[in-house]
Amino acid sequence: MSLKVEKMEQKNQEFQSSLNITEERRMDRCTIYYESWQIQCCGDPFSVGDKIEWKCVMPTDFKNAHGIVIDLEEEHHGRETHSITGTVSKIIAERSEFPSGQREVWYDRAETIKEELQHADGWESQYKDNDLTEYTFWGYIVELKKVIVKPLTKTTMTRQKKQDNTNMKKLEGLDKFIKSLDKTMEIEEE
């Protein structure tokens, strides 16, 4: 293992043990991974300079985002363990490009391209497939400054799970409605 990788792993382990906290913790900076599907599903757009408040979980897949150590992952679908507030100081979109027909679906096997942005909405239109290239937009590496991390209480997590379940039922209802419209349109076209 290279010295650089060892140092990143050590920093990651130190941070994880430091986040095993039971009370509020203030930090100068923190790096968050915000997966594309999370913001596409029901996240809000954000920009450099915005003050954010997100729910997070300790990193699993993204402990090392191809050379950038991740402190927390944004999460709002039932696994969240901490809340975090801070000011967005940097947004890096992370994507991969593949020759048409050769897309790699595993993040840890793909080479990634990082591009700094001023705004994030989850739908990076410049990463659309064309005849020669297929794109996979993985997500955002977000640097925060003036950070406050708090553990979520069981009551907060239970309330959040109930809200997530309500939101999922709404999405399922919307999906059924869209499918019924598709069927209606098919019948009208015949």
C-alpha positions in Angstrom: 0.0 0.0 0.0 1.4 3.4 -0.9 2.1 6.0 1.7 -0.5 8.3 0.2 -3.2 5.6 0.5 -2.1 4.7 4.0 -2.4 8.4 5.1 -5.9 8.7 3.5 -7.0 5.5 5.3 -5.6 6.7 8.6 -7.3 10.1 8.2 -10.6 8.3 7.4 -10.3 6.0 10.4 -9.5 9.0 12.7 -12.5 10.9 11.4 -14.9 8.0 11.7 -13.9 7.4 15.3 -14.2 11.1 16.0 -17.7 11.2 14.6 -18.8 8.5 17.0 -20.1 11.4 19.1 -23.1 11.9 21.3 -23.1 15.7 21.2 -22.7 18.6 18.9 -19.2 19.0 17.3 -17.9 22.0 15.4 -15.3 21.7 12.6 -13.5 24.1 10.3 -14.3 21.9 7.2 -15.9 18.6 6.1 -16.1 16.8 2.8 -19.5 15.2 1.9 -20.4 12.8 -0.9 -23.8 13.5 -2.4 -24.8 10.7 -4.7 -26.6 11.8 -7.9 -29.7 9.6 -7.3 -30.2 11.2 -3.8 -30.5 14.7 -5.2 -32.4 13.6 -8.3 -35.0 11.8 -6.2 -35.9 14.5 -3.7 -32.9 16.7 -2.9 -32.7 20.4 -3.3 -30.3 22.2 -5.7 -27.4 24.1 -4.0 -24.6 26.5 -4.9 -21.3 27.6 -3.6 -21.9 30.0 -0.7 -25.2 28.4 0.3 -25.7 27.5 4.0 -27.1 23.9 4.0 -28.6 21.6 6.5 -28.4 17.9 5.5 -28.8 14.5 7.1 -25.8 12.2 6.7 -24.4 8.8 7.4 -20.8 7.6 7.8 -19.3 6.8 4.4 -19.5 3.2 3.1 -18.7 3.1 -0.6 -17.1 6.5 -0.8 -14.5 6.5 1.9 -12.0 7.5 -0.8 -13.6 9.1 -3.8 -10.7 8.4 -6.2 -8.2 10.3 -4.2 -10.4 12.5 -2.1 -11.2 11.4 1.5 -14.9 11.6 2.3 -16.0 12.4 5.8 -19.8 11.8 5.5 -22.4 10.9 2.9 -25.5 12.9 2.4 -28.5 10.6 3.2 -32.2 11.1 3.5 -33.8 7.7 2.8 -33.7 6.1 6.3 -30.1 5.4 7.1 -29.1 8.9 8.4 -27.3 9.1 11.7 -26.1 12.7 11.9 -27.3 16.2 10.9 -24.8 18.6 9.4 -24.9 22.3 8.8 -22.3 24.4 7.0 -21.5 26.7 4.1 -20.8 25.2 0.7 -17.2 26.2 -0.3 -16.7 23.8 -3.2 -18.7 21.5 -5.5 -17.0 18.9 -7.6 -19.1 16.9 -10.0 -17.8 13.4 -10.5 -18.5 11.5 -13.7 -17.1 8.8 -16.0 -17.0 8.6 -19.8 -17.0 5.4 -21.8 -16.8 4.5 -25.4 -20.3 3.7 -26.6 -21.4 0.2 -25.5 -18.6 -0.2 -22.9 -20.1 1.5 -19.8 -18.7 0.4 -16.5 -21.3 0.2 -13.8 -19.1 -0.2 -10.7 -17.8 3.1 -9.2 -14.7 1.6 -7.7 -13.6 0.2 -11.1 -14.3 3.3 -13.2 -11.9 6.1 -13.8 -13.6 9.3 -12.9 -13.4 12.9 -14.1 -13.8 15.7 -11.6 -15.1 19.1 -12.6 -15.6 22.0 -10.2 -19.0 23.7 -10.5 -20.7 26.6 -8.9 -24.2 25.1 -8.8 -25.6 21.5 -8.4 -29.0 20.3 -9.2 -28.5 16.5 -9.9 -29.2 16.8 -13.6 -25.9 17.8 -15.2 -27.2 18.2 -18.7 -23.7 18.3 -20.2 -23.3 14.6 -19.4 -25.7 13.2 -21.9 -24.9 10.1 -23.9 -24.2 10.6 -27.6 -23.2 8.3 -30.5 -19.6 8.0 -29.4 -19.7 8.4 -25.6 -21.8 7.1 -22.7 -21.7 9.0 -19.4 -22.2 8.0 -15.8 -22.8 10.9 -13.4 -21.8 9.5 -10.0 -22.5 12.5 -7.8 -20.9 15.5 -6.0 -18.0 15.9 -3.7 -19.0 18.9 -1.6 -16.7 20.8 0.7 -18.3 22.6 3.6 -16.8 25.2 6.0 -18.0 26.3 9.4 -19.5 22.9 10.0 -21.7 21.7 12.9 -22.3 17.9 13.1 -24.9 16.5 15.5 -26.0 13.0 16.1 -29.6 12.4 15.4 -31.8 11.2 18.2 -33.9 8.0 17.9 -37.0 10.2 17.9 -35.7 12.4 15.0 -34.7 9.2 13.0 -38.1 7.6 13.6 -39.9 10.8 12.5 -37.7 11.0 9.4 -38.4 7.4 8.5 -42.2 8.1 8.7 -41.8 11.1 6.5 -39.7 9.1 4.0 -42.3 6.3 3.9 -45.0 9.0 3.2 -42.9 10.4 0.4 -42.3 7.0 -1.1 -46.0 6.3 -1.1 -46.6 9.6 -2.9 -43.9 8.6 -5.4 -45.4 5.2 -5.9 -48.8 6.8 -6.5 -47.3 9.2 -9.0 -45.5 6.3 -10.8 -48.9 4.5 -11.1 -50.5 7.6 -12.5 -47.8 8.1 -15.1 -48.0 4.4 -16.1 -51.8 4.8 -16.5 -51.2 7.9 -18.7 -48.8 5.9 -20.8 -51.4 3.2 -21.4 -54.0 5.8 -22.2 -51.7 7.4 -24.8 -50.9 4.0 -26.3 -54.7 3.3 -26.7 -55.3 6.7 -28.3 -52.4 6.2 -30.7 -54.0 2.9 -32.0 
